[in-house]
Amino acid sequence: MTGAIWAYAWVLAELVMGGTRLYLMMKAAARAKAEGPAAASGTPIWAGLLSVMLISAGCYQCVASGHLLLVLTAGISLANLIGGIASRSAATPRYGILMICILTLPFAVATMLSPISFLFVIGLQTPVYTAGMIFLLLENHKILLNLHRSERNNRLMAHHDLLTGLPNRALNRKLFSELLDGPWPVATPSAAKLTVFCVDLDNFKSVNDRLGHAAGDAVLIAVAGRLRASVREADVVCRVGGDEFVVLLPDITNGEATDIARRIITRISEPFEFAPAARVGASIGLASAPQDGMTADELLSAADRAMYEAKRRGKGGFVIHASGVDLLTEIVPLVPAAQAPALVG
């Protein structure tokens, strides 16, 4: 319509910019898929800003040309683009607001300077439209945040114990599967792919009966903290029942596992500052993959049997399940020597 050089240059620049943005976005998506979201490049973001600057400059020229049809087309195109930005940029509101301002400001200036009669009225209305789109973008951002927080809270409640904050039975099974499906450690006689502790508190029922459920809850919270402090960073502590806990210890030697079991029993038996009378202990059963099983059910069942054997022998100790036989071998129960039960075998 205009026959002007700027119009042809704009078309050519749009084709180059569109192709460049598509290439950069595909490259960033492939890199993020291969190396994780943290590896994604910020180049497509800068390309997006350059793209809206180019569109804004072209629309400014359309208004400045004095062709009413081009003015109308430019206004409709900008309105459509800004509406999309307000809807899809809710996760990045500052970026969206910047793009909206880049698109609307030159258009408003061009209408104010246009020789077309009364076109300046559109320029006066543009800031109001811009403010409305920014408000819509911020509202969408607020809705998105609320949805994200609700989903996060729902996942937290579904997979974590509300009292102690530890993973619950459901998440325990999921973690179990991930650890069992993961790579095997270097094969050595003393290494296990995964060792499982079944931990049951001794005398916890008497604490509830004598001091009340509030004190019992406080004890469980304190025990959860002591369990987390007693294991390695890679280990996972779960609460699977009232006073029952499961500890998952990946890639650990037998000696390391027994040291951690002793440390847990010692820490849990220490008095609590908030209730010195609330004394509890711990009985632990140990089972390891692959010798005691290769599924969550097999390992939990073996560790559970070992834990009940530890309780039968006087509590306050730990028992290691012996694979392939019905006997269980006890390793240094943490009770006074005079009271230690005889070894089985």
C-alpha positions as CSV (number, residue, x, y, z in Angstrom):
1,M,0.0,0.0,0.0
2,T,2.8,2.4,0.8
3,G,5.5,1.2,-1.6
4,A,8.0,2.4,1.1
5,I,11.3,0.7,1.7
6,W,10.6,0.4,5.4
7,A,7.6,-1.9,4.7
8,Y,9.7,-4.3,2.7
9,A,12.5,-4.1,5.2
10,W,10.0,-4.9,8.0
11,V,8.7,-8.0,6.2
12,L,12.3,-9.2,5.7
13,A,13.3,-8.5,9.3
14,E,10.2,-10.3,10.5
15,L,11.0,-13.4,8.5
16,V,14.6,-13.4,9.7
17,M,13.6,-12.8,13.4
18,G,10.9,-15.5,13.3
19,G,13.2,-18.1,11.9
20,T,15.9,-17.2,14.4
21,R,13.5,-17.3,17.4
22,L,12.2,-20.7,16.2
23,Y,15.8,-22.1,15.9
24,L,16.8,-20.7,19.4
25,M,13.7,-22.1,21.1
26,M,14.2,-25.5,19.6
27,K,17.8,-25.5,20.5
28,A,17.0,-24.4,24.1
29,A,14.3,-27.0,24.5
30,A,16.6,-29.8,23.3
31,R,19.4,-28.7,25.7
32,A,16.9,-28.5,28.6
33,K,15.7,-32.0,27.8
34,A,19.2,-33.4,27.7
35,E,20.8,-31.5,30.6
36,G,17.8,-30.5,32.7
37,P,15.8,-27.2,33.0
38,A,18.7,-25.4,34.7
39,A,20.7,-25.8,31.5
40,A,18.2,-23.8,29.4
41,S,19.6,-20.7,27.8
42,G,18.2,-17.1,28.3
43,T,18.9,-16.3,24.6
44,P,15.2,-17.0,23.5
45,I,14.1,-14.4,26.1
46,W,16.3,-11.7,24.6
47,A,15.1,-12.8,21.1
48,G,11.5,-12.4,22.3
49,L,12.2,-8.8,23.4
50,L,13.9,-7.9,20.1
51,S,10.9,-9.4,18.3
52,V,8.3,-7.2,20.1
53,M,10.6,-4.2,19.5
54,L,10.6,-5.0,15.8
55,I,6.8,-5.4,15.8
56,S,6.3,-2.2,17.7
57,A,8.6,-0.2,15.3
58,G,6.6,-1.6,12.3
59,C,3.3,-0.6,13.8
60,Y,4.6,2.8,14.6
61,Q,5.5,3.2,10.9
62,C,2.0,2.0,9.9
63,V,0.4,4.7,12.0
64,A,2.8,7.3,10.8
65,S,2.1,6.4,7.1
66,G,-1.3,8.1,7.4
67,H,-3.2,5.1,5.8
68,L,-6.3,4.5,8.0
69,L,-6.5,0.8,7.1
70,L,-2.9,0.3,8.2
71,V,-3.6,2.2,11.4
72,L,-6.6,-0.1,12.1
73,T,-4.6,-3.2,11.2
74,A,-1.7,-2.2,13.4
75,G,-4.0,-1.5,16.4
76,I,-5.9,-4.8,16.0
77,S,-2.6,-6.8,15.7
78,L,-1.1,-5.2,18.8
79,A,-4.3,-5.8,20.8
80,N,-4.3,-9.5,19.8
81,L,-0.6,-9.9,20.6
82,I,-0.9,-8.1,24.0
83,G,-3.9,-10.2,25.0
84,G,-1.9,-13.3,24.3
85,I,1.0,-12.0,26.4
86,A,-1.3,-11.2,29.3
87,S,-2.6,-14.8,29.2
88,R,0.5,-16.9,28.6
89,S,3.1,-14.9,30.5
90,A,1.5,-15.3,33.9
91,A,4.6,-17.2,35.1
92,T,6.9,-14.3,34.2
93,P,4.9,-11.1,35.0
94,R,7.8,-8.6,34.8
95,Y,8.8,-9.9,31.4
96,G,5.2,-9.8,30.2
97,I,4.7,-6.2,31.5
98,L,7.9,-5.1,29.8
99,M,6.7,-6.6,26.4
100,I,3.3,-4.9,26.8
101,C,4.8,-1.5,27.4
102,I,7.2,-1.9,24.5
103,L,4.3,-2.7,22.2
104,T,1.9,0.0,23.4
105,L,4.1,3.1,24.0
106,P,5.3,3.7,20.4
107,F,1.8,3.1,19.0
108,A,0.3,5.7,21.5
109,V,3.0,8.2,20.6
110,A,2.4,7.7,16.8
111,T,-1.4,8.3,17.2
112,M,-0.7,11.5,19.2
113,L,1.5,12.7,16.4
114,S,-0.6,11.6,13.5
115,P,-2.1,14.2,11.2
116,I,-5.4,12.1,11.0
117,S,-8.1,14.0,12.8
118,F,-9.1,12.9,16.2
119,L,-6.7,9.8,16.1
120,F,-5.0,11.2,19.2
121,V,-8.1,10.0,21.1
122,I,-6.8,6.4,20.6
123,G,-3.5,7.5,22.0
124,L,-5.2,8.9,25.1
125,Q,-7.0,5.6,25.6
126,T,-3.9,3.4,25.1
127,P,-2.5,3.9,28.6
128,V,-5.8,2.8,30.1
129,Y,-5.8,-0.3,27.9
130,T,-2.2,-1.0,28.8
131,A,-3.0,-0.7,32.6
132,G,-5.9,-3.1,32.1
133,M,-3.8,-5.7,30.4
134,I,-1.1,-5.4,33.1
135,F,-3.7,-5.9,35.8
136,L,-5.0,-9.0,33.9
137,L,-1.5,-10.3,33.7
138,L,-0.9,-9.8,37.4
139,E,-4.3,-11.5,38.3
140,N,-3.3,-14.5,36.1
141,H,0.0,-14.6,37.9
142,K,-1.8,-14.6,41.3
143,I,-4.1,-17.4,40.1
144,L,-1.1,-19.4,38.8
145,L,0.8,-19.0,42.1
146,N,-2.3,-20.2,44.1
147,L,-2.7,-23.2,41.9
148,H,1.0,-24.1,42.2
149,R,0.9,-23.7,46.0
150,S,-2.3,-25.8,46.2
151,E,-0.7,-28.6,44.1
152,R,2.5,-28.5,46.2
153,N,0.5,-28.7,49.4
154,N,-1.6,-31.5,48.1
155,R,1.6,-33.4,47.1
156,L,3.1,-32.7,50.5
157,M,0.0,-34.0,52.3
158,A,-0.2,-37.0,50.1
159,H,3.5,-38.0,50.5
160,H,4.5,-36.7,53.9
161,D,3.5,-37.3,57.5
162,L,1.8,-34.2,58.7
163,L,3.1,-34.5,62.3
164,T,6.9,-35.1,61.7
165,G,7.2,-33.9,58.1
166,L,8.9,-37.2,57.1
167,P,8.0,-39.1,54.0
168,N,5.0,-41.3,54.7
169,R,4.2,-44.9,53.6
170,A,3.1,-43.9,50.1
171,L,6.3,-41.9,49.3
172,N,8.4,-44.6,51.0
173,R,7.2,-47.2,48.5
174,K,8.0,-44.8,45.6
175,L,11.5,-44.1,47.0
176,F,12.0,-47.8,47.5
177,S,11.3,-48.5,43.9
178,E,13.6,-45.7,42.6
179,L,16.4,-47.0,44.8
180,L,16.0,-50.6,43.8
181,D,15.7,-49.7,40.1
182,G,18.8,-47.5,40.3
183,P,22.4,-48.5,39.4
184,W,24.1,-51.1,41.5
185,P,27.1,-50.2,43.7
186,V,30.6,-51.6,43.0
187,A,30.4,-55.3,43.8
188,T,32.3,-55.9,47.1
189,P,31.6,-58.6,49.7
190,S,30.5,-56.0,52.3
191,A,28.5,-53.6,50.0
192,A,24.7,-53.7,49.7
193,K,22.6,-52.1,47.0
194,L,20.2,-51.0,49.7
195,T,19.8,-51.6,53.4
196,V,16.5,-51.1,55.2
197,F,15.9,-50.4,58.8
198,C,12.6,-51.0,60.5
199,V,12.6,-48.9,63.6
200,D,10.0,-49.4,66.4
201,L,10.0,-47.3,69.5
202,D,10.1,-49.1,72.8
203,N,7.9,-48.0,75.7
204,F,6.2,-45.3,73.6
205,K,2.7,-46.5,74.6
206,S,3.5,-45.9,78.3
207,V,4.5,-42.3,77.4
208,N,1.2,-41.8,75.7
209,D,-0.7,-43.4,78.7
210,R,1.2,-41.5,81.4
211,L,1.9,-38.1,79.8
212,G,-0.9,-37.8,77.2
213,H,-1.0,-37.7,73.5
214,A,0.4,-34.1,73.2
215,A,3.6,-35.4,74.9
216,G,3.6,-38.4,72.6
217,D,3.4,-36.2,69.6
218,A,6.3,-34.1,70.8
219,V,8.3,-37.3,71.4
220,L,7.6,-38.4,67.8
221,I,8.7,-35.1,66.4
222,A,11.9,-35.2,68.4
223,V,12.6,-38.8,67.4
224,A,12.1,-37.8,63.8
225,G,14.8,-35.1,64.2
226,R,17.1,-37.5,65.9
227,L,16.7,-40.1,63.2
228,R,17.5,-37.5,60.5
229,A,20.6,-36.4,62.5
230,S,21.8,-40.0,62.9
231,V,21.9,-41.0,59.2
232,R,23.8,-39.9,56.2
233,E,22.7,-37.2,53.8
234,A,21.8,-39.7,51.1
235,D,19.6,-41.8,53.5
236,V,15.9,-41.4,53.7
237,V,13.8,-41.6,57.0
238,C,10.1,-42.3,56.7
239,R,7.3,-42.6,59.2
240,V,5.1,-45.5,58.2
241,G,2.9,-45.9,61.3
242,G,2.2,-44.6,64.8
243,D,5.7,-45.2,66.3
244,E,7.2,-47.1,63.4
245,F,9.8,-45.7,61.1
246,V,11.7,-47.0,58.1
247,V,15.1,-45.9,57.0
248,L,16.5,-46.4,53.5
249,L,20.2,-46.5,53.2
250,P,21.5,-46.8,49.7
251,D,25.0,-48.1,48.8
252,I,26.2,-48.9,52.3
253,T,28.6,-51.4,53.8
254,N,27.6,-53.8,56.6
255,G,29.9,-52.0,59.0
256,E,28.5,-48.6,58.2
257,A,24.9,-49.9,58.6
258,T,25.6,-51.3,62.1
259,D,27.4,-48.1,63.1
260,I,24.3,-46.1,62.1
261,A,22.0,-48.5,63.9
262,R,24.0,-48.1,67.1
263,R,23.9,-44.4,66.7
264,I,20.2,-44.3,66.3
265,I,19.5,-46.4,69.3
266,T,21.9,-44.3,71.5
267,R,20.4,-41.0,70.3
268,I,16.8,-42.1,70.7
269,S,17.4,-43.4,74.2
270,E,18.6,-40.0,75.4
271,P,16.2,-38.0,77.6
272,F,14.1,-35.3,76.1
273,E,14.5,-31.8,77.6
274,F,10.8,-30.9,77.3
275,A,9.8,-34.1,79.2
276,P,12.6,-35.9,81.0
277,A,10.1,-38.6,82.2
278,A,9.3,-39.5,78.5
279,R,12.0,-42.1,78.1
280,V,11.8,-44.3,75.0
281,G,14.1,-46.7,73.2
282,A,14.4,-48.3,69.8
283,S,14.5,-51.8,68.4
284,I,15.8,-52.1,64.9
285,G,15.6,-54.8,62.2
286,L,18.0,-54.7,59.3
287,A,17.6,-56.2,55.8
288,S,19.7,-55.7,52.7
289,A,19.3,-56.1,49.0
290,P,20.1,-58.2,47.1
291,Q,20.7,-60.9,49.7
292,D,17.4,-60.5,51.6
293,G,15.2,-59.6,48.6
294,M,14.9,-57.5,45.5
295,T,11.5,-56.0,46.1
296,A,10.1,-53.5,48.6
297,D,7.8,-56.1,50.1
298,E,10.5,-58.7,50.5
299,L,12.9,-56.2,52.2
300,L,10.3,-54.7,54.5
301,S,9.1,-58.2,55.5
302,A,12.7,-59.3,56.3
303,A,13.5,-56.1,58.2
304,D,10.2,-56.3,60.1
305,R,10.9,-59.9,61.2
306,A,14.3,-58.9,62.4
307,M,12.8,-56.0,64.3
308,Y,10.4,-58.2,66.1
309,E,13.2,-60.6,66.9
310,A,15.1,-57.6,68.5
311,K,12.0,-56.8,70.6
312,R,11.7,-60.5,71.6
313,R,15.3,-60.5,72.8
314,G,14.8,-57.6,75.2
315,K,14.4,-54.4,73.1
316,G,17.0,-51.7,72.8
317,G,19.1,-53.5,70.2
318,F,19.2,-54.4,66.6
319,V,19.1,-57.6,64.6
320,I,20.3,-58.3,61.1
321,H,18.2,-60.6,59.0
322,A,20.1,-63.6,57.6
323,S,19.2,-64.4,54.0
324,G,18.2,-67.8,53.0
325,V,17.7,-69.2,56.5
326,D,15.0,-68.9,59.2
327,L,17.5,-67.7,61.8
328,L,18.3,-64.2,62.6
329,T,21.8,-63.1,63.8
330,E,22.0,-60.4,66.4
331,I,24.8,-57.8,66.3
332,V,25.8,-56.3,69.6
333,P,22.5,-55.4,71.3
334,L,22.8,-52.1,73.1
335,V,21.8,-53.4,76.6
336,P,24.0,-54.1,79.6
337,A,26.1,-57.2,79.2
338,A,24.5,-59.0,82.1
339,Q,21.1,-58.6,80.5
340,A,22.1,-59.4,76.9
341,P,20.2,-62.4,75.5
342,A,22.1,-65.4,74.1
343,L,22.9,-65.3,70.4
344,V,20.8,-67.5,68.0
345,G,22.7,-69.8,65.7
